[in-house]
Amino acid sequence: MDIPDIRRRVRAAIDQARRDAAGRRERSDAASRAYDQFLATCAVPAFNTLAAALVAEGHRFKVFTPAGSVRLASERSPDDYLELTLDSSEDPPVVLGRTSLSRGRRAVTRERPVRQGAAPDALTDEDVVTFAVSEITSLIER
């Protein structure tokens, strides 16, 4: 192999990496904007409705909206919660649901996409409710 050929291949790889990074940043920025809209119009209202339904059934939960997420937390134990966040480390970015449970001194955290393969702008309040109902049983069982 000659040096000019190797240098040309290296330059091509560097240029491709730059283009890929620029595209990834664009997708991440677009997903972040879509996620903010999703939080405001779907996730927070759905979590508020879920909290009201849980309270009506005798389970005390509150909704919190820390920056960039929404959390449904138990009033009995603040370490027991269900939370939605944007995972922008994935390409394309995905909305993750995180369930945290405390059992004595042990804490268990599970994460999974709200809907597999769905972009933030493709998620609906039905997706949020379906995800939350599937995870809420672990928070209310004792």
N, CA and C of each residue as an Amber inpcrd file, in Angstrom:
protein
   426
   0.8400000  -1.1800000   0.0000000   0.0000000   0.0000000   0.0000000
   0.8850000   1.2430000   0.0000000   0.4480000   2.2080000  -0.7370000
   1.2350000   3.4390000  -0.7600000   0.6010000   4.4980000   0.1450000
   1.4060000   5.3980000   0.6370000   0.9970000   6.4120000   1.6080000
  -0.0920000   7.3330000   1.0710000  -0.0220000   7.8270000  -0.1580000
  -1.1010000   8.6990000  -0.6490000  -2.4710000   8.0140000  -0.6530000
  -2.5030000   6.7350000  -0.9640000  -3.7710000   6.0010000  -0.9460000
  -4.3220000   5.9070000   0.4690000  -3.4770000   5.6140000   1.4220000
  -3.8970000   5.5160000   2.8250000  -4.3890000   6.8710000   3.3230000
  -3.6610000   7.9510000   3.0060000  -4.0740000   9.2890000   3.4320000
  -5.4270000   9.6620000   2.8280000  -5.6500000   9.3330000   1.5570000
  -6.9210000   9.6270000   0.9090000  -8.0610000   8.8870000   1.6130000
  -7.8370000   7.6300000   1.9660000  -8.8620000   6.8480000   2.6670000
  -9.1290000   7.4010000   4.0610000  -8.0650000   7.8280000   4.7470000
  -8.2270000   8.4220000   6.0760000  -9.0210000   9.7120000   5.9820000
  -8.6820000  10.5890000   5.0130000  -9.4250000  11.8390000   4.8350000
 -10.8970000  11.5730000   4.5300000 -11.1680000  10.5780000   3.6900000
 -12.5510000  10.2270000   3.3610000 -13.2930000   9.7570000   4.6160000
 -12.6370000   8.9790000   5.4550000 -13.2620000   8.5040000   6.6970000
 -13.5410000   9.6620000   7.6440000 -12.6130000  10.6140000   7.7400000
 -12.7980000  11.7840000   8.6040000 -13.9560000  12.6320000   8.0950000
 -14.0080000  12.8560000   6.7920000 -15.1130000  13.6350000   6.2200000
 -16.4570000  12.9550000   6.4660000 -16.4900000  11.6460000   6.3050000
 -17.7310000  10.9140000   6.5490000 -18.1350000  11.0050000   8.0140000
 -17.1800000  10.9200000   8.9240000 -17.4760000  11.0370000  10.3610000
 -18.0400000  12.4210000  10.6770000 -17.5000000  13.4600000  10.0570000
 -18.0210000  14.8220000  10.2700000 -19.4560000  14.9410000   9.7640000
 -19.7320000  14.4060000   8.5780000 -21.0950000  14.4580000   8.0350000
 -22.0580000  13.6740000   8.9200000 -21.6320000  12.5050000   9.3830000
 -22.4720000  11.6920000  10.2650000 -22.7640000  12.4340000  11.5690000
 -21.7520000  13.0850000  12.1470000 -21.9350000  13.8240000  13.3970000
 -22.8880000  14.9960000  13.1970000 -22.7650000  15.6950000  12.0860000
 -23.6620000  16.8180000  11.8060000 -25.1000000  16.3240000  11.6560000
 -25.2830000  15.2270000  10.9710000 -26.6190000  14.6580000  10.8140000
 -27.1940000  14.1970000  12.1430000 -26.3600000  13.5900000  12.9690000
 -26.8000000  13.1360000  14.2890000 -27.2070000  14.3200000  15.1510000
 -26.4390000  15.4210000  15.0960000 -26.8050000  16.6290000  15.8640000
 -28.1310000  17.1970000  15.3840000 -28.3460000  17.2300000  14.0850000
 -29.6180000  17.7300000  13.5470000 -30.7840000  16.8650000  14.0220000
 -30.6240000  15.5460000  13.9430000 -31.6850000  14.6420000  14.3980000
 -31.9330000  14.7950000  15.8910000 -30.8720000  14.9670000  16.6640000
 -31.0030000  15.1360000  18.1030000 -31.7180000  16.4470000  18.4430000
 -31.3670000  17.5250000  17.7520000 -32.0260000  18.8140000  17.9860000
 -33.5020000  18.7520000  17.6220000 -33.8240000  18.1330000  16.4980000
 -35.2200000  17.9950000  16.0800000 -35.9980000  17.1420000  17.0780000
 -35.3810000  16.0610000  17.5580000 -36.0410000  15.1950000  18.5380000
 -36.2500000  15.9310000  19.8540000 -35.3090000  16.7610000  20.2380000
 -35.4470000  17.5380000  21.4720000 -36.6230000  18.4980000  21.3810000
 -36.7540000  19.1780000  20.2450000 -37.8960000  20.0860000  20.0570000
 -39.2110000  19.3050000  20.0690000 -39.2410000  18.1630000  19.3860000
 -40.4460000  17.3330000  19.3590000 -40.7650000  16.7860000  20.7470000
 -39.7400000  16.4440000  21.4970000 -39.9390000  15.9210000  22.8510000
 -40.5290000  16.9870000  23.7720000 -40.0510000  18.2190000  23.6710000
 -40.6140000  19.3010000  24.4830000 -42.1030000  19.4790000  24.1890000
 -42.4550000  19.4100000  22.9210000 -43.8650000  19.5010000  22.5200000
 -44.6530000  18.2990000  23.0490000 -44.0690000  17.1140000  22.9480000
 -44.6980000  15.8900000  23.4570000 -44.9580000  15.9900000  24.9550000
 -43.9790000  16.5000000  25.7010000 -44.1690000  16.6640000  27.1450000
 -45.3570000  17.5640000  27.4450000 -45.3940000  18.7160000  26.7930000
 -46.4220000  19.7110000  27.0810000 -47.8230000  19.2560000  26.6740000
 -47.9250000  18.5790000  25.5340000 -49.2570000  18.2610000  25.0200000
 -49.7480000  16.8550000  25.3440000 -48.8450000  15.9140000  25.5780000
 -49.2650000  14.5230000  25.8040000 -48.8750000  13.9820000  27.1730000
 -47.5830000  14.0070000  27.4690000 -47.0840000  13.2930000  28.6460000
 -47.5600000  13.8970000  29.9650000 -47.3980000  15.1990000  30.1430000
 -47.7910000  15.8150000  31.4160000 -49.2970000  15.6920000  31.6500000
 -50.1520000  16.0040000  30.6580000 -51.5870000  15.7980000  30.9010000
 -51.9450000  14.3370000  31.1890000 -51.3080000  13.3980000  30.4950000
 -51.5900000  11.9830000  30.7450000 -51.1520000  11.5830000  32.1510000
 -49.9910000  12.0470000  32.5980000 -49.5340000  11.7330000  33.9520000
 -50.4500000  12.3640000  34.9970000 -50.9420000  13.5770000  34.7600000
 -51.8860000  14.2050000  35.6960000 -53.1710000  13.3880000  35.7910000
 -53.6620000  12.8920000  34.6750000 -54.8710000  12.0630000  34.6730000
 -54.6210000  10.7480000  35.4000000 -53.4580000  10.1400000  35.1570000
 -53.1020000   8.9060000  35.8640000 -53.0190000   9.1280000  37.3740000
 -52.4140000  10.2370000  37.7750000 -52.3040000  10.5310000  39.2050000
 -53.6820000  10.6920000  39.8200000 -54.5830000  11.3710000  39.1280000
 -55.9450000  11.5490000  39.6420000 -56.6530000  10.2050000  39.7660000
 -56.4820000   9.3270000  38.7810000 -57.1040000   8.0020000  38.8290000
 -56.5270000   7.1680000  39.9700000 -55.2180000   7.2510000  40.1730000
 -54.5940000   6.5100000  41.2700000 -55.0510000   7.0230000  42.6290000
 -55.1450000   8.3210000  42.7820000 -55.6250000   8.9000000  44.0400000
 -57.0550000   8.4540000  44.3010000 -57.8830000   8.4300000  43.2720000
 -59.2660000   7.9830000  43.4240000 -59.3350000   6.5230000  43.8640000
 -58.3200000   5.7370000  43.5220000 -58.2680000   4.3350000  43.9250000
 -57.5270000   4.1300000  45.2430000 -57.1290000   5.2180000  45.8950000
 -56.4890000   5.1190000  47.2000000 -54.9770000   5.0430000  47.1840000
 -54.3600000   5.3120000  46.0600000 -52.9050000   5.2980000  45.9490000
 -52.4300000   6.7290000  45.7310000 -51.6480000   7.2400000  46.6740000
 -51.2320000   8.6420000  46.6430000 -49.9980000   8.8180000  45.7590000
 -50.1940000   9.5100000  44.6530000 -49.1220000   9.8290000  43.7120000
 -49.2120000  11.2970000  43.3340000 -48.0650000  11.8760000  43.0430000
 -47.9970000  13.2620000  42.5860000 -47.1840000  13.3230000  41.3020000
 -47.4550000  14.3420000  40.4980000 -46.7350000  14.5550000  39.2530000
 -45.7470000  15.6850000  39.4470000 -44.5190000  15.4470000  39.0150000
 -43.4660000  16.4630000  39.0510000 -42.9480000  16.6440000  37.6280000
 -42.5310000  17.8490000  37.3240000 -42.0050000  18.1220000  35.9860000
 -40.6250000  18.7500000  36.0870000 -39.6300000  17.9560000  36.4900000
 -38.2680000  18.4860000  36.4630000 -37.8710000  18.7780000  35.0190000
 -36.8650000  19.5700000  34.8400000 -36.4540000  19.9860000  33.4920000
 -36.2560000  18.7850000  32.5800000 -36.9770000  18.7710000  31.4750000
 -36.7930000  17.7460000  30.4650000 -37.4020000  16.4020000  30.7660000
 -38.2910000  16.3260000  31.7550000 -38.9280000  15.0420000  32.0500000
 -40.2420000  15.2670000  32.7710000 -40.9610000  14.1830000  32.9660000
 -42.1650000  14.1870000  33.7870000 -42.0910000  12.9490000  34.6730000
 -42.4890000  13.1170000  35.9330000 -42.3440000  12.0340000  36.8990000
 -43.6230000  11.8660000  37.7020000 -44.0530000  10.6230000  37.8320000
 -45.1830000  10.2480000  38.6690000 -44.5900000   9.5260000  39.8670000
 -44.6290000  10.1880000  41.0370000 -43.9400000   9.6530000  42.2130000
 -44.9290000   9.3360000  43.3240000 -44.6290000   8.2890000  44.0500000
 -45.4280000   7.8930000  45.1990000 -45.2140000   8.8870000  46.3330000
 -46.2880000   9.2270000  47.0310000 -46.1500000  10.1040000  48.1940000
 -45.5590000   9.3550000  49.3770000 -45.7210000   8.0220000  49.4030000
 -45.1640000   7.2290000  50.5030000 -43.6550000   7.1260000  50.4280000
 -43.1420000   6.9510000  49.2230000 -41.7090000   6.7840000  49.0460000
 -41.2740000   7.5340000  47.7870000 -40.5290000   8.6150000  47.9410000
 -40.1130000   9.3810000  46.7650000 -39.1650000   8.5980000  45.8450000
 -38.6600000   7.4500000  46.3220000 -37.7950000   6.6160000  45.4940000
 -38.5880000   5.6850000  44.5810000 -39.9100000   5.6630000  44.7370000
 -40.7850000   4.8800000  43.8670000 -41.4200000   5.8290000  42.8640000
 -41.0040000   5.7200000  41.6150000 -41.5430000   6.6440000  40.6130000
 -41.4840000   6.0470000  39.2170000 -42.2480000   6.6800000  38.3480000
 -42.2570000   6.3940000  36.9260000 -41.9350000   7.7060000  36.2310000
 -40.9820000   7.6690000  35.3150000 -40.4900000   8.9120000  34.7100000
 -40.2860000   8.7210000  33.2130000 -40.5350000   9.7780000  32.4500000
 -40.2470000   9.7890000  31.0220000 -39.1360000  10.7830000  30.7500000
 -38.1470000  10.3700000  29.9640000 -37.0310000  11.2340000  29.5870000
 -36.6650000  10.9730000  28.1290000 -35.9080000  11.8960000  27.5610000
 -35.4120000  11.7270000  26.1980000 -33.9820000  11.2150000  26.2670000
 -33.7410000  10.0850000  25.6270000 -32.3880000   9.5290000  25.5560000
 -31.8000000   9.9350000  24.2160000 -31.0140000  11.0020000  24.2290000
 -30.4320000  11.4960000  22.9830000 -29.0910000  10.8330000  22.6790000
 -28.6670000   9.8820000  23.5120000 -27.4450000   9.1460000  23.2050000
 -27.7040000   8.1030000  22.1240000 -28.9670000   7.7550000  21.9200000
 -29.3410000   6.8310000  20.8490000 -29.4690000   7.6050000  19.5470000
 -29.3270000   6.9060000  18.4460000 -29.5350000   7.5410000  17.1410000
 -30.4860000   6.6710000  16.3400000 -31.7070000   7.0750000  16.1580000
 -32.3200000   8.3390000  16.5380000 -32.6790000   8.3530000  18.0290000
 -32.8210000   9.5630000  18.6010000 -33.1920000   9.6730000  20.0140000
 -34.5350000   9.0030000  20.2970000 -34.6750000   8.5040000  21.5110000
 -35.8690000   7.7550000  21.8840000 -36.3710000   8.2370000  23.2470000
 -37.6910000   8.1850000  23.4420000 -38.2880000   8.5320000  24.7320000
 -38.2560000   7.2830000  25.5970000 -37.5600000   7.3880000  26.7270000
 -37.4270000   6.2570000  27.6510000 -38.3650000   6.4340000  28.8280000
 -38.9150000   5.3330000  29.2500000 -39.6520000   5.2910000  30.5020000
 -38.7690000   4.6300000  31.5330000 -38.6420000   5.2640000  32.6700000
 -37.8000000   4.7330000  33.7480000 -38.6900000   4.4700000  34.9530000
 -38.6030000   3.2670000  35.4900000 -39.3420000   2.8960000  36.6910000
 -38.3320000   2.6180000  37.7850000 -38.4830000   3.2880000  38.9150000
 -37.5780000   3.1000000  40.0370000 -38.3850000   2.6080000  41.2350000
 -37.9030000   1.5420000  41.8370000 -38.5630000   0.9390000  42.9900000
 -37.5670000   0.7810000  44.1200000 -37.9880000   1.1030000  45.3120000
 -37.1260000   0.8530000  46.4730000 -37.7460000  -0.2740000  47.2800000
 -36.9170000  -1.2390000  47.5840000 -37.3290000  -2.3760000  48.4060000
 -36.3380000  -2.4690000  49.5530000 -36.6890000  -1.8390000  50.6660000
 -35.7520000  -1.7560000  51.7770000 -34.5890000  -0.8610000  51.3950000
 -33.3970000  -1.3850000  51.4870000 -32.2090000  -0.6060000  51.1110000
 -31.8480000  -0.7830000  49.6460000 -32.5230000  -1.6770000  48.9980000
 -32.2090000  -1.9770000  47.6040000 -33.0980000  -1.1560000  46.6760000
 -32.4950000  -0.5720000  45.6700000 -33.2360000   0.1900000  44.6610000
 -33.0910000  -0.5180000  43.3150000 -34.1970000  -0.6590000  42.6240000
 -34.2160000  -1.3100000  41.3170000 -34.7320000  -0.2970000  40.3050000
 -33.9960000  -0.1240000  39.2310000 -34.4010000   0.7960000  38.1780000
 -34.4600000   0.0460000  36.8610000 -35.5790000   0.2260000  36.1540000
 -35.7500000  -0.3720000  34.8270000 -35.9770000   0.7470000  33.8250000
 -35.4440000   0.5690000  32.6370000 -35.6470000   1.5240000  31.5500000
 -36.0480000   0.7710000  30.2940000 -36.9850000   1.3580000  29.5760000
 -37.3540000   0.8200000  28.2680000 -38.0400000   1.9210000  27.4720000
 -38.0140000   1.8210000  26.1510000 -38.6890000   2.8340000  25.3310000
 -40.1900000   2.8250000  25.5920000 -40.7890000   3.9970000  25.5280000
 -42.2370000   4.0850000  25.7030000 -42.9250000   3.2790000  24.6060000
 -42.4800000   3.4550000  23.3780000 -42.9320000   2.6220000  22.2550000
 -41.7250000   2.3690000  21.3780000 -41.4090000   1.1150000  21.1890000
 -40.2140000   0.7230000  20.4410000 -40.2110000   1.3280000  19.0460000
 -39.1110000   2.0000000  18.7120000 -38.9230000   2.5330000  17.3740000
 -39.6750000   3.8110000  17.0710000 -40.3540000   4.3950000  18.0530000
 -41.1520000   5.5980000  17.8130000 -40.3570000   6.8500000  18.1570000
 -40.3950000   7.8050000  17.2590000 -39.7800000   9.1060000  17.5110000
 -40.6740000   9.8930000  18.4660000 -40.1300000  10.8980000  19.1490000
 -40.9410000  11.6730000  20.0860000 -42.1900000  12.2920000  19.4530000
 -42.0920000  12.7240000  18.2040000 -43.2590000  13.3460000  17.5790000
 -44.2920000  12.3270000  17.1130000 -43.9700000  11.0370000  17.1780000
 -44.9200000   9.9900000  16.7880000 -45.6810000   9.4260000  17.9910000
 -45.2740000   9.7800000  19.2030000 -45.9210000   9.2630000  20.4010000
 -47.2070000  10.0240000  20.6980000 -48.1670000   9.3100000  21.2670000
 -49.4450000   9.9090000  21.6310000 -49.7020000   9.7170000  23.1180000
 -50.7600000  10.3540000  23.6040000 -51.1170000  10.1640000  25.0080000
 -51.5180000   8.7120000  25.2700000 -52.0640000   8.0270000  24.2720000
 -52.3970000   6.6100000  24.4100000 -51.1390000   5.7740000  24.6500000
 -50.0510000   6.0990000  23.9630000 -48.7760000   5.4030000  24.1870000
 -48.2990000   5.6110000  25.6200000 -48.4350000   6.8320000  26.1100000
 -48.0130000   7.1550000  27.4790000 -48.8380000   6.3670000  28.4860000
 -50.1410000   6.3620000  28.3100000 -51.0200000   5.6600000  29.2520000
 -50.7550000   4.1530000  29.1980000 -50.6090000   3.6000000  28.0190000
 -50.3240000   2.1610000  27.8850000 -49.0290000   1.7960000  28.5920000
 -47.9900000   2.5980000  28.3720000 -46.7240000   2.3460000  29.0470000
 -46.8830000   2.4580000  30.5630000 -47.4940000   3.5290000  31.0230000
 -47.6040000   3.7780000  32.4610000 -48.4310000   2.7050000  33.1600000
 -49.5280000   2.3050000  32.5580000 -50.3700000   1.2730000  33.1730000
 -49.6060000  -0.0520000  33.2630000 -48.7890000  -0.3500000  32.2630000
 -48.0170000  -1.5890000  32.3210000 -46.9560000  -1.5650000  33.4160000
 -46.4820000  -0.3720000  33.7660000 -45.4290000  -0.2440000  34.7860000
 -45.9700000   0.0820000  36.1760000 -47.1670000   0.6280000  36.2510000
 -47.6750000   1.1410000  37.5340000 -47.9350000   0.0290000  38.5490000
 -48.2230000  -1.1700000  38.0640000 -48.5120000  -2.2620000  39.0090000
 -47.3360000  -2.5380000  39.9330000 -46.1240000  -2.4080000  39.4140000
 -44.9560000  -2.6450000  40.2680000 -44.8060000  -1.5580000  41.3230000
 -45.3410000  -0.3670000  41.0550000 -45.2430000   0.7200000  42.0330000
 -46.2910000   0.6120000  43.1300000 -47.4380000   0.0140000  42.8380000
 -48.5060000  -0.0340000  43.8420000 -48.5870000  -1.3560000  44.5970000
 -47.9120000  -2.3910000  44.1120000 -47.9380000  -3.6600000  44.8360000
 -46.9510000  -3.6190000  45.9970000 -47.3250000  -4.1520000  47.0740000
 -46.4630000  -4.2180000  48.2720000 -46.7230000  -5.4910000  49.0040000
